[in-house]
Amino acid sequence: MLVLSRKKGESVVIQDQIEVTVLSVEGDTVKLGITAPKHVDIFRKEIYLSIQEANRESVATAPSDLNVLIDRLRGIQDSI
């Protein structure tokens, strides 16, 4: 992990395309501004982790779903 100190109004640049600017510091809260190309997805970490979990759940195959698929495939094979 790279650790940097920045003051209000100062920025860091990532790979010539992403700029992170410190907009304000109020107590324990730091407000950041991020400038990036439209094709770059930017998420708060807790949202990103939630999306990953939802994706994992959506591709998980329940045994009952698999059995239904097998039964349908057998039905198609029997009708040929």
ZIURVEN-V393540 format. One record per residue. N is the residue number from 1. PHI is phi in whole degrees, 0 to 359 (999 if undefined). PSI is psi in degrees with one decimal (none if undefined). D_FIRST is the distance of its C-alpha to the first C-alpha in Angstrom with 2 decimals. Layout:
[[N;PHI;PSI;D_FIRST] [N;PHI;PSI;D_FIRST]]
//
This chain:
[[1;999;131.6;0.00] [2;270;129.1;3.77] [3;246;124.6;6.29] [4;235;150.0;9.74] [5;255;131.1;13.16] [6;224;147.8;15.65] [7;256;167.6;19.23] [8;308;130.9;21.48] [9;90;-11.4;22.33] [10;270;156.8;19.42] [11;227;166.5;17.22] [12;233;148.9;14.36] [13;242;135.4;15.39] [14;242;118.1;13.75] [15;49;44.8;15.97] [16;60;-2.0;19.09] [17;238;-22.7;19.67] [18;242;127.6;17.39] [19;239;127.1;17.53] [20;248;121.2;15.98] [21;242;135.7;18.26] [22;281;115.5;18.48] [23;270;-39.5;22.02] [24;198;157.7;22.67] [25;229;118.3;21.62] [26;228;101.5;24.12] [27;65;-122.9;23.65] [28;270;3.5;20.65] [29;254;128.8;20.47] [30;246;126.3;18.60] [31;260;123.3;20.19] [32;248;146.5;18.31] [33;247;136.1;20.17] [34;236;124.8;18.93] [35;249;121.8;21.04] [36;209;159.6;20.78] [37;299;154.5;23.45] [38;299;-27.4;25.47] [39;282;-6.3;24.49] [40;267;119.3;20.81] [41;280;136.2;20.57] [42;231;122.7;18.62] [43;226;149.7;18.63] [44;295;147.3;17.59] [45;302;-41.7;15.61] [46;295;-32.8;18.73] [47;289;-43.1;20.93] [48;302;-45.5;18.86] [49;295;-37.9;19.05] [50;296;-41.1;22.74] [51;296;-44.1;23.42] [52;300;-44.3;21.99] [53;296;-42.9;24.19] [54;297;-38.3;27.17] [55;294;-41.5;26.79] [56;297;-42.6;26.78] [57;294;-36.2;29.85] [58;289;-25.4;31.64] [59;263;-7.7;31.58] [60;290;132.2;32.52] [61;261;121.3;36.18] [62;282;142.3;38.44] [63;306;-37.8;41.25] [64;294;-36.4;43.87] [65;296;-40.1;42.51] [66;294;-40.3;42.71] [67;296;-39.4;46.25] [68;297;-43.3;47.35] [69;297;-44.0;46.06] [70;299;-43.8;47.89] [71;298;-41.5;51.06] [72;294;-41.7;50.94] [73;296;-39.0;50.45] [74;296;-39.7;53.39] [75;297;-40.0;55.47] [76;292;-42.2;54.80] [77;296;-39.3;55.61] [78;293;-29.2;58.83] [79;275;-5.6;60.00] [80;274;none;59.74]]
//
